[in-house]
Amino acid sequence: MKSHRDIIDAYYTALSKMDVAGFEALHHPDVVYNVSGNTIISGRYDSFAALKAVLPAIFESLDFERFRFAAKWKVMNEGPDGATAIMEAEGVARNGLRYDQRYAHIFSFRDGKITSVHEFFDTQLANDSLDFHKKPRFQTDGKFEF
């Protein structure tokens, strides 16, 4: 079975290559994502399918000729059930604004798959650079929980 570090490396590598299928394969279908802050995507998603529904709102706002998710990452700690990592994205959004974002992720694992992620980032930067104020709020499965 892969180590948590191996799974996290594969997670960020898939993000850096925009390999959505590879990214999805790392998750349990019933993965729970808790997205922090006050953005149109903030809240809890109780499946990968629910999370996947918000990805177009993010991706359509980025200029992938000049933007890259997971330009840099580091696993900060890991234990038997989980791990914490920091990832940096860098580049330009379609509106011309810089979107140099830093994410903190708290991962939980079961059976070699990601079962939960708590995601923290600069939500004001996301709202401004990704023009979230021009888009409707997504229906989530509830509020951020821990």
OpenMM code with the backbone's topology and positions (N, CA, C; nanometers):
from openmm import Vec3, app, unit

residues = "MET LYS SER HIS ARG ASP ILE ILE ASP ALA TYR TYR THR ALA LEU SER LYS MET ASP VAL ALA GLY PHE GLU ALA LEU HIS HIS PRO ASP VAL VAL TYR ASN VAL SER GLY ASN THR ILE ILE SER GLY ARG TYR ASP SER PHE ALA ALA LEU LYS ALA VAL LEU PRO ALA ILE PHE GLU SER LEU ASP PHE GLU ARG PHE ARG PHE ALA ALA LYS TRP LYS VAL MET ASN GLU GLY PRO ASP GLY ALA THR ALA ILE MET GLU ALA GLU GLY VAL ALA ARG ASN GLY LEU ARG TYR ASP GLN ARG TYR ALA HIS ILE PHE SER PHE ARG ASP GLY LYS ILE THR SER VAL HIS GLU PHE PHE ASP THR GLN LEU ALA ASN ASP SER LEU ASP PHE HIS LYS LYS PRO ARG PHE GLN THR ASP GLY LYS PHE GLU PHE".split()
positions = [
    Vec3(0.0842, -0.1179, 0.0000),
    Vec3(0.0000, 0.0000, 0.0000),
    Vec3(0.0893, 0.1250, 0.0000),
    Vec3(0.0467, 0.2262, -0.0715),
    Vec3(0.1231, 0.3503, -0.0779),
    Vec3(0.1201, 0.4227, 0.0563),
    Vec3(0.2279, 0.4946, 0.0838),
    Vec3(0.2331, 0.5760, 0.2050),
    Vec3(0.1467, 0.7010, 0.1859),
    Vec3(0.1131, 0.7644, 0.2968),
    Vec3(0.0375, 0.8895, 0.2887),
    Vec3(0.1140, 0.9929, 0.2071),
    Vec3(0.2435, 0.9976, 0.2267),
    Vec3(0.3270, 1.0924, 0.1520),
    Vec3(0.3188, 1.0640, 0.0020),
    Vec3(0.3209, 0.9365, -0.0365),
    Vec3(0.3091, 0.9002, -0.1785),
    Vec3(0.1749, 0.9455, -0.2356),
    Vec3(0.0688, 0.9274, -0.1581),
    Vec3(-0.0643, 0.9681, -0.2040),
    Vec3(-0.0710, 1.1194, -0.2189),
    Vec3(-0.0156, 1.1921, -0.1226),
    Vec3(-0.0153, 1.3384, -0.1305),
    Vec3(0.0683, 1.3855, -0.2487),
    Vec3(0.1836, 1.3251, -0.2706),
    Vec3(0.2649, 1.3611, -0.3875),
    Vec3(0.1874, 1.3368, -0.5168),
    Vec3(0.1157, 1.2253, -0.5249),
    Vec3(0.0346, 1.1962, -0.6435),
    Vec3(-0.0798, 1.2970, -0.6573),
    Vec3(-0.1381, 1.3382, -0.5456),
    Vec3(-0.2468, 1.4374, -0.5418),
    Vec3(-0.1997, 1.5697, -0.6036),
    Vec3(-0.0868, 1.6198, -0.5541),
    Vec3(-0.0374, 1.7477, -0.6049),
    Vec3(0.0189, 1.7354, -0.7463),
    Vec3(0.0784, 1.6237, -0.7792),
    Vec3(0.1264, 1.6028, -0.9160),
    Vec3(0.0087, 1.6044, -1.0129),
    Vec3(-0.1001, 1.5370, -0.9776),
    Vec3(-0.2194, 1.5376, -1.0631),
    Vec3(-0.2739, 1.6793, -1.0780),
    Vec3(-0.2781, 1.7555, -0.9686),
    Vec3(-0.3228, 1.8950, -0.9770),
    Vec3(-0.2319, 1.9768, -1.0675),
    Vec3(-0.1025, 1.9578, -1.0546),
    Vec3(-0.0086, 2.0375, -1.1342),
    Vec3(-0.0226, 2.0087, -1.2832),
    Vec3(-0.0660, 1.8880, -1.3173),
    Vec3(-0.0837, 1.8491, -1.4581),
    Vec3(-0.2286, 1.8616, -1.5039),
    Vec3(-0.3158, 1.9052, -1.4135),
    Vec3(-0.4598, 1.9136, -1.4409),
    Vec3(-0.5149, 1.7785, -1.4857),
    Vec3(-0.4683, 1.6742, -1.4209),
    Vec3(-0.5119, 1.5370, -1.4469),
    Vec3(-0.6281, 1.5059, -1.3527),
    Vec3(-0.7492, 1.5461, -1.3929),
    Vec3(-0.8661, 1.5312, -1.3059),
    Vec3(-0.8958, 1.3837, -1.2791),
    Vec3(-0.8805, 1.2978, -1.3791),
    Vec3(-0.9060, 1.1543, -1.3593),
    Vec3(-0.8066, 1.0953, -1.2589),
    Vec3(-0.6799, 1.1309, -1.2721),
    Vec3(-0.5792, 1.0836, -1.1771),
    Vec3(-0.6034, 1.1373, -1.0378),
    Vec3(-0.6461, 1.2628, -1.0291),
    Vec3(-0.6793, 1.3268, -0.9021),
    Vec3(-0.7968, 1.2536, -0.8364),
    Vec3(-0.9000, 1.2273, -0.9145),
    Vec3(-1.0193, 1.1599, -0.8620),
    Vec3(-0.9867, 1.0195, -0.8113),
    Vec3(-0.8992, 0.9495, -0.8807),
    Vec3(-0.8654, 0.8112, -0.8450),
    Vec3(-0.8008, 0.8001, -0.7065),
    Vec3(-0.7491, 0.9081, -0.6539),
    Vec3(-0.6839, 0.9072, -0.5224),
    Vec3(-0.7829, 0.9147, -0.4063),
    Vec3(-0.9091, 0.9428, -0.4373),
    Vec3(-1.0114, 0.9667, -0.3360),
    Vec3(-1.1086, 0.8495, -0.3240),
    Vec3(-1.1565, 0.8270, -0.2020),
    Vec3(-1.2737, 0.7419, -0.1834),
    Vec3(-1.3906, 0.8138, -0.2498),
    Vec3(-1.4847, 0.7427, -0.3104),
    Vec3(-1.6003, 0.8098, -0.3699),
    Vec3(-1.6780, 0.8940, -0.2682),
    Vec3(-1.6776, 0.8516, -0.1417),
    Vec3(-1.7502, 0.9244, -0.0372),
    Vec3(-1.6598, 1.0185, 0.0424),
    Vec3(-1.5526, 1.0640, -0.0205),
    Vec3(-1.4621, 1.1582, 0.0448),
    Vec3(-1.5408, 1.2810, 0.0912),
    Vec3(-1.4999, 1.3380, 0.2018),
    Vec3(-1.5611, 1.4607, 0.2519),
    Vec3(-1.4583, 1.5724, 0.2407),
    Vec3(-1.4948, 1.6779, 0.1675),
    Vec3(-1.4111, 1.7974, 0.1557),
    Vec3(-1.4753, 1.9084, 0.2361),
    Vec3(-1.3980, 1.9720, 0.3213),
    Vec3(-1.4399, 2.0910, 0.3934),
    Vec3(-1.3546, 2.2063, 0.3436),
    Vec3(-1.4195, 2.3017, 0.2776),
    Vec3(-1.3509, 2.4166, 0.2178),
    Vec3(-1.3792, 2.5378, 0.3053),
    Vec3(-1.2734, 2.5984, 0.3571),
    Vec3(-1.2877, 2.7070, 0.4537),
    Vec3(-1.3293, 2.8376, 0.3879),
    Vec3(-1.3632, 2.9314, 0.4731),
    Vec3(-1.3783, 3.0691, 0.4305),
    Vec3(-1.5167, 3.1096, 0.3860),
    Vec3(-1.5174, 3.2202, 0.3118),
    Vec3(-1.6410, 3.2819, 0.2662),
    Vec3(-1.6314, 3.3059, 0.1159),
    Vec3(-1.6391, 3.1971, 0.0408),
    Vec3(-1.6392, 3.2055, -0.1052),
    Vec3(-1.7619, 3.1319, -0.1570),
    Vec3(-1.7827, 3.1352, -0.2860),
    Vec3(-1.8966, 3.0646, -0.3453),
    Vec3(-1.8819, 2.9132, -0.3353),
    Vec3(-1.7608, 2.8653, -0.3065),
    Vec3(-1.7381, 2.7206, -0.2954),
    Vec3(-1.7154, 2.6756, -0.1513),
    Vec3(-1.7185, 2.7666, -0.0558),
    Vec3(-1.6926, 2.7315, 0.0843),
    Vec3(-1.8054, 2.6461, 0.1401),
    Vec3(-1.7671, 2.5483, 0.2198),
    Vec3(-1.8644, 2.4594, 0.2819),
    Vec3(-1.8146, 2.3164, 0.2789),
    Vec3(-1.9083, 2.2236, 0.2982),
    Vec3(-1.8747, 2.0814, 0.3038),
    Vec3(-1.9332, 2.0092, 0.1826),
    Vec3(-1.8524, 1.9202, 0.1254),
    Vec3(-1.8940, 1.8363, 0.0128),
    Vec3(-1.8778, 1.6915, 0.0563),
    Vec3(-1.9867, 1.6149, 0.0496),
    Vec3(-1.9872, 1.4790, 0.1030),
    Vec3(-1.9577, 1.3704, 0.0005),
    Vec3(-1.9040, 1.4071, -0.1143),
    Vec3(-1.8637, 1.3084, -0.2150),
    Vec3(-1.7715, 1.3765, -0.3148),
    Vec3(-1.6949, 1.2964, -0.3874),
    Vec3(-1.6111, 1.3558, -0.4906),
    Vec3(-1.6979, 1.4135, -0.6014),
    Vec3(-1.8104, 1.3496, -0.6307),
    Vec3(-1.9010, 1.4004, -0.7344),
    Vec3(-1.9482, 1.5415, -0.7001),
    Vec3(-1.9799, 1.5663, -0.5737),
    Vec3(-2.0233, 1.6997, -0.5315),
    Vec3(-1.9100, 1.8005, -0.5463),
    Vec3(-1.7905, 1.7617, -0.5072),
    Vec3(-1.6752, 1.8502, -0.5222),
    Vec3(-1.6471, 1.8783, -0.6695),
    Vec3(-1.6545, 1.7749, -0.7511),
    Vec3(-1.6237, 1.7876, -0.8938),
    Vec3(-1.7157, 1.8889, -0.9631),
    Vec3(-1.8360, 1.9059, -0.9116),
    Vec3(-1.9310, 2.0001, -0.9705),
    Vec3(-1.8844, 2.1451, -0.9594),
    Vec3(-1.7990, 2.1765, -0.8610),
    Vec3(-1.7527, 2.3146, -0.8446),
    Vec3(-1.6254, 2.3437, -0.9235),
    Vec3(-1.5564, 2.2405, -0.9686),
    Vec3(-1.4277, 2.2613, -1.0356),
    Vec3(-1.4369, 2.3522, -1.1578),
    Vec3(-1.5408, 2.3417, -1.2425),
    Vec3(-1.5471, 2.4325, -1.3572),
    Vec3(-1.5485, 2.5805, -1.3189),
    Vec3(-1.6126, 2.6155, -1.2075),
    Vec3(-1.6156, 2.7557, -1.1636),
    Vec3(-1.4764, 2.8063, -1.1309),
    Vec3(-1.3916, 2.7173, -1.0836),
    Vec3(-1.2533, 2.7539, -1.0538),
    Vec3(-1.1715, 2.7554, -1.1821),
    Vec3(-1.1776, 2.6462, -1.2564),
    Vec3(-1.0925, 2.6298, -1.3744),
    Vec3(-1.1211, 2.7347, -1.4813),
    Vec3(-1.2485, 2.7719, -1.5007),
    Vec3(-1.2811, 2.8690, -1.6051),
    Vec3(-1.2284, 3.0083, -1.5717),
    Vec3(-1.1921, 3.0315, -1.4469),
    Vec3(-1.1416, 3.1622, -1.4043),
    Vec3(-0.9905, 3.1755, -1.4173),
    Vec3(-0.9225, 3.0680, -1.4510),
    Vec3(-0.7763, 3.0682, -1.4547),
    Vec3(-0.7241, 3.0614, -1.5975),
    Vec3(-0.6143, 3.1299, -1.6202),
    Vec3(-0.5467, 3.1274, -1.7500),
    Vec3(-0.4382, 3.0205, -1.7431),
    Vec3(-0.4705, 2.9006, -1.7891),
    Vec3(-0.3777, 2.7890, -1.7726),
    Vec3(-0.2551, 2.7983, -1.8628),
    Vec3(-0.2500, 2.8977, -1.9493),
    Vec3(-0.1256, 2.9269, -2.0210),
    Vec3(-0.0264, 2.9953, -1.9271),
    Vec3(-0.0801, 3.0608, -1.8212),
    Vec3(0.0040, 3.1379, -1.7290),
    Vec3(-0.0221, 3.1053, -1.5822),
    Vec3(-0.0848, 2.9923, -1.5558),
    Vec3(-0.1174, 2.9546, -1.4184),
    Vec3(-0.0866, 2.8072, -1.3964),
    Vec3(-0.0457, 2.7759, -1.2724),
    Vec3(-0.0181, 2.6364, -1.2377),
    Vec3(-0.0556, 2.6100, -1.0926),
    Vec3(-0.1415, 2.5102, -1.0732),
    Vec3(-0.1644, 2.4581, -0.9393),
    Vec3(-0.0423, 2.3770, -0.8995),
    Vec3(-0.0180, 2.3688, -0.7711),
    Vec3(0.0871, 2.2834, -0.7152),
    Vec3(0.2233, 2.3088, -0.7790),
    Vec3(0.2604, 2.4368, -0.7839),
    Vec3(0.3948, 2.4715, -0.8302),
    Vec3(0.4985, 2.4252, -0.7277),
    Vec3(0.4544, 2.4167, -0.6018),
    Vec3(0.5423, 2.3745, -0.4921),
    Vec3(0.4541, 2.3175, -0.3818),
    Vec3(0.5027, 2.2133, -0.3138),
    Vec3(0.4309, 2.1605, -0.1983),
    Vec3(0.5270, 2.0931, -0.1024),
    Vec3(0.4782, 2.0780, 0.0212),
    Vec3(0.5575, 2.0098, 0.1225),
    Vec3(0.4628, 1.9418, 0.2210),
    Vec3(0.4887, 1.8152, 0.2487),
    Vec3(0.4175, 1.7448, 0.3551),
    Vec3(0.4804, 1.7913, 0.4860),
    Vec3(0.3993, 1.8506, 0.5720),
    Vec3(0.4508, 1.9096, 0.6952),
    Vec3(0.4581, 1.8078, 0.8091),
    Vec3(0.3612, 1.7169, 0.8136),
    Vec3(0.3651, 1.6085, 0.9119),
    Vec3(0.2714, 1.4984, 0.8666),
    Vec3(0.2944, 1.3787, 0.9205),
    Vec3(0.2058, 1.2668, 0.8887),
    Vec3(0.2017, 1.1708, 1.0059),
    Vec3(0.0890, 1.1055, 1.0186),
    Vec3(0.0686, 1.0071, 1.1236),
    Vec3(-0.0042, 0.8872, 1.0662),
    Vec3(-0.0471, 0.7961, 1.1509),
    Vec3(-0.1093, 0.6734, 1.1014),
    Vec3(-0.2410, 0.6956, 1.0270),
    Vec3(-0.3147, 0.8011, 1.0611),
    Vec3(-0.4453, 0.8229, 0.9990),
    Vec3(-0.4522, 0.9438, 0.9073),
    Vec3(-0.3483, 1.0291, 0.9088),
    Vec3(-0.3579, 1.1504, 0.8298),
    Vec3(-0.2260, 1.2207, 0.8109),
    Vec3(-0.2345, 1.3333, 0.7414),
    Vec3(-0.1163, 1.4138, 0.7128),
    Vec3(-0.1600, 1.5570, 0.6852),
    Vec3(-0.0654, 1.6483, 0.6978),
    Vec3(-0.0878, 1.7891, 0.6693),
    Vec3(0.0165, 1.8349, 0.5686),
    Vec3(-0.0282, 1.9139, 0.4711),
    Vec3(0.0631, 1.9626, 0.3681),
    Vec3(0.0285, 2.1065, 0.3325),
    Vec3(0.1283, 2.1747, 0.2779),
    Vec3(0.1109, 2.3093, 0.2248),
    Vec3(0.1448, 2.3047, 0.0770),
    Vec3(0.0615, 2.3724, -0.0034),
    Vec3(0.0827, 2.3762, -0.1481),
    Vec3(0.0716, 2.5208, -0.1958),
    Vec3(0.1540, 2.5560, -0.2932),
    Vec3(0.1454, 2.6880, -0.3538),
    Vec3(0.1088, 2.6754, -0.5010),
    Vec3(0.0179, 2.7630, -0.5417),
    Vec3(-0.0195, 2.7779, -0.6818),
    Vec3(0.0276, 2.9165, -0.7244),
    Vec3(0.0568, 2.9314, -0.8532),
    Vec3(0.1044, 3.0626, -0.8975),
    Vec3(0.0641, 3.0881, -1.0410),
    Vec3(0.0377, 3.2161, -1.0676),
    Vec3(0.0069, 3.2540, -1.2040),
    Vec3(-0.0990, 3.3616, -1.2113),
    Vec3(-0.1653, 3.3637, -1.3265),
    Vec3(-0.2565, 3.4722, -1.3605),
    Vec3(-0.3959, 3.4158, -1.3874),
    Vec3(-0.4957, 3.4869, -1.3368),
    Vec3(-0.6348, 3.4524, -1.3660),
    Vec3(-0.6735, 3.5133, -1.5010),
    Vec3(-0.7862, 3.4712, -1.5542),
    Vec3(-0.8319, 3.5220, -1.6849),
    Vec3(-0.8584, 3.6723, -1.6832),
    Vec3(-0.8898, 3.7275, -1.5661),
    Vec3(-0.9141, 3.8714, -1.5568),
    Vec3(-0.7842, 3.9521, -1.5494),
    Vec3(-0.6699, 3.8846, -1.5576),
    Vec3(-0.5404, 3.9516, -1.5563),
    Vec3(-0.4791, 3.9688, -1.4185),
    Vec3(-0.5529, 3.9373, -1.3131),
    Vec3(-0.4999, 3.9502, -1.1774),
    Vec3(-0.4142, 3.8299, -1.1413),
    Vec3(-0.3129, 3.8549, -1.0590),
    Vec3(-0.2291, 3.7455, -1.0095),
    Vec3(-0.3117, 3.6572, -0.9169),
    Vec3(-0.2885, 3.5278, -0.9263),
    Vec3(-0.3491, 3.4340, -0.8319),
    Vec3(-0.2384, 3.3456, -0.7781),
    Vec3(-0.1582, 3.4052, -0.6914),
    Vec3(-0.0504, 3.3340, -0.6228),
    Vec3(-0.1072, 3.2938, -0.4871),
    Vec3(-0.1510, 3.1704, -0.4795),
    Vec3(-0.2281, 3.1237, -0.3651),
    Vec3(-0.1498, 3.0193, -0.2861),
    Vec3(-0.1695, 3.0194, -0.1557),
    Vec3(-0.1108, 2.9173, -0.0684),
    Vec3(-0.2256, 2.8424, -0.0010),
    Vec3(-0.2191, 2.7106, -0.0085),
    Vec3(-0.3220, 2.6237, 0.0487),
    Vec3(-0.2617, 2.5394, 0.1603),
    Vec3(-0.3373, 2.5204, 0.2664),
    Vec3(-0.3038, 2.4220, 0.3695),
    Vec3(-0.4097, 2.3131, 0.3620),
    Vec3(-0.3649, 2.1887, 0.3564),
    Vec3(-0.4558, 2.0744, 0.3469),
    Vec3(-0.4307, 1.9781, 0.4625),
    Vec3(-0.5377, 1.9385, 0.5264),
    Vec3(-0.5328, 1.8345, 0.6284),
    Vec3(-0.6038, 1.7132, 0.5691),
    Vec3(-0.5291, 1.6057, 0.5516),
    Vec3(-0.5796, 1.4849, 0.4860),
    Vec3(-0.6051, 1.3744, 0.5875),
    Vec3(-0.7111, 1.2966, 0.5643),
    Vec3(-0.7337, 1.1694, 0.6334),
    Vec3(-0.7391, 1.0600, 0.5276),
    Vec3(-0.6980, 0.9387, 0.5664),
    Vec3(-0.6863, 0.8275, 0.4713),
    Vec3(-0.7500, 0.7011, 0.5269),
    Vec3(-0.7944, 0.6167, 0.4349),
    Vec3(-0.8411, 0.4827, 0.4691),
    Vec3(-0.8233, 0.3952, 0.3458),
    Vec3(-0.7691, 0.2773, 0.3651),
    Vec3(-0.7522, 0.1805, 0.2558),
    Vec3(-0.6742, 0.2383, 0.1374),
    Vec3(-0.5748, 0.3230, 0.1672),
    Vec3(-0.4914, 0.3783, 0.0619),
    Vec3(-0.5562, 0.4863, -0.0217),
    Vec3(-0.6667, 0.5425, 0.0271),
    Vec3(-0.7378, 0.6496, -0.0440),
    Vec3(-0.7613, 0.7666, 0.0510),
    Vec3(-0.7798, 0.8841, -0.0067),
    Vec3(-0.8123, 1.0034, 0.0715),
    Vec3(-0.9598, 0.9960, 0.1104),
    Vec3(-0.9876, 1.0089, 0.2402),
    Vec3(-1.1262, 1.0042, 0.2875),
    Vec3(-1.1787, 1.1397, 0.3327),
    Vec3(-1.0884, 1.2317, 0.3662),
    Vec3(-1.1326, 1.3675, 0.3980),
    Vec3(-1.0188, 1.4654, 0.3752),
    Vec3(-1.0598, 1.5878, 0.3400),
    Vec3(-0.9658, 1.6980, 0.3219),
    Vec3(-1.0286, 1.8220, 0.3841),
    Vec3(-0.9513, 1.8900, 0.4668),
    Vec3(-0.9879, 2.0228, 0.5155),
    Vec3(-0.8934, 2.1193, 0.4447),
    Vec3(-0.9507, 2.2148, 0.3711),
    Vec3(-0.8706, 2.3048, 0.2877),
    Vec3(-0.8829, 2.4481, 0.3386),
    Vec3(-0.7672, 2.5126, 0.3534),
    Vec3(-0.7591, 2.6512, 0.3980),
    Vec3(-0.6779, 2.7302, 0.2964),
    Vec3(-0.7217, 2.8522, 0.2652),
    Vec3(-0.6533, 2.9361, 0.1672),
    Vec3(-0.6987, 3.0802, 0.1866),
    Vec3(-0.6367, 3.1728, 0.1161),
    Vec3(-0.6721, 3.3142, 0.1229),
    Vec3(-0.8001, 3.3337, 0.0416),
    Vec3(-0.9129, 3.3347, 0.1114),
    Vec3(-1.0400, 3.3412, 0.0402),
    Vec3(-1.0641, 3.4782, -0.0232),
    Vec3(-1.0107, 3.5845, 0.0343),
    Vec3(-1.0277, 3.7159, -0.0278),
    Vec3(-0.9546, 3.7204, -0.1612),
    Vec3(-0.8344, 3.6643, -0.1660),
    Vec3(-0.7612, 3.6562, -0.2924),
    Vec3(-0.8409, 3.5764, -0.3948),
    Vec3(-0.8983, 3.4638, -0.3529),
    Vec3(-0.9792, 3.3826, -0.4444),
    Vec3(-1.1007, 3.4611, -0.4931),
    Vec3(-1.1709, 3.5278, -0.4025),
    Vec3(-1.2882, 3.6058, -0.4428),
    Vec3(-1.2520, 3.7126, -0.5444),
    Vec3(-1.1406, 3.7825, -0.5216),
    Vec3(-1.0999, 3.8909, -0.6110),
    Vec3(-1.0445, 3.8391, -0.7434),
    Vec3(-0.9477, 3.7497, -0.7368),
    Vec3(-0.8781, 3.7056, -0.8580),
    Vec3(-0.9627, 3.6143, -0.9455),
    Vec3(-1.0515, 3.5371, -0.8847),
    Vec3(-1.1323, 3.4423, -0.9615),
    Vec3(-1.2720, 3.4964, -0.9912),
    Vec3(-1.2935, 3.6245, -0.9608),
    Vec3(-1.4224, 3.6903, -0.9866),
    Vec3(-1.5400, 3.6137, -0.9270),
    Vec3(-1.5191, 3.5567, -0.8102),
    Vec3(-1.6264, 3.4799, -0.7472),
    Vec3(-1.7479, 3.5670, -0.7155),
    Vec3(-1.7267, 3.6977, -0.6951),
    Vec3(-1.8392, 3.7865, -0.6643),
    Vec3(-1.9377, 3.7971, -0.7809),
    Vec3(-1.8967, 3.7552, -0.9001),
    Vec3(-1.9833, 3.7593, -1.0187),
    Vec3(-2.0560, 3.6273, -1.0421),
    Vec3(-2.0329, 3.5291, -0.9551),
    Vec3(-2.0882, 3.3949, -0.9759),
    Vec3(-2.1790, 3.3564, -0.8597),
    Vec3(-2.2777, 3.2713, -0.8863),
    Vec3(-2.3662, 3.2278, -0.7773),
    Vec3(-2.2959, 3.1319, -0.6819),
    Vec3(-2.3411, 3.1331, -0.5582),
    Vec3(-2.2878, 3.0427, -0.4558),
    Vec3(-2.3324, 2.9002, -0.4878),
    Vec3(-2.2427, 2.8054, -0.4681),
    Vec3(-2.2747, 2.6645, -0.4907),
    Vec3(-2.3522, 2.6078, -0.3730),
    Vec3(-2.4399, 2.5138, -0.4042),
    Vec3(-2.5097, 2.4382, -0.3002),
    Vec3(-2.4113, 2.3358, -0.2455),
    Vec3(-2.3875, 2.3407, -0.1170),
    Vec3(-2.2967, 2.2445, -0.0542),
    Vec3(-2.3797, 2.1459, 0.0280),
    Vec3(-2.3126, 2.0496, 0.0867),
    Vec3(-2.3803, 1.9529, 0.1728),
    Vec3(-2.3850, 1.9996, 0.3178),
    Vec3(-2.3426, 2.1219, 0.3408),
    Vec3(-2.3466, 2.1783, 0.4755),
    Vec3(-2.2301, 2.2711, 0.4998),
    Vec3(-2.2192, 2.3156, 0.6233),
    Vec3(-2.1120, 2.4058, 0.6633),
    Vec3(-1.9837, 2.3281, 0.6895),
    Vec3(-1.8734, 2.3997, 0.6838),
    Vec3(-1.7415, 2.3463, 0.7189),
    Vec3(-1.7500, 2.2823, 0.8568),
    Vec3(-1.7005, 2.1600, 0.8685),
    Vec3(-1.7030, 2.0889, 0.9965),
    Vec3(-1.5661, 2.0307, 1.0285),
    Vec3(-1.5386, 2.0196, 1.1564),
    Vec3(-1.4190, 1.9472, 1.2015),
    Vec3(-1.4475, 1.8810, 1.3331),
] * unit.nanometer
topology = app.Topology()
chain = topology.addChain("A")
for resn in residues:
    res = topology.addResidue(resn, chain)
    for name in ("N", "CA", "C"):
        topology.addAtom(name, app.Element.getBySymbol(name[0]), res)
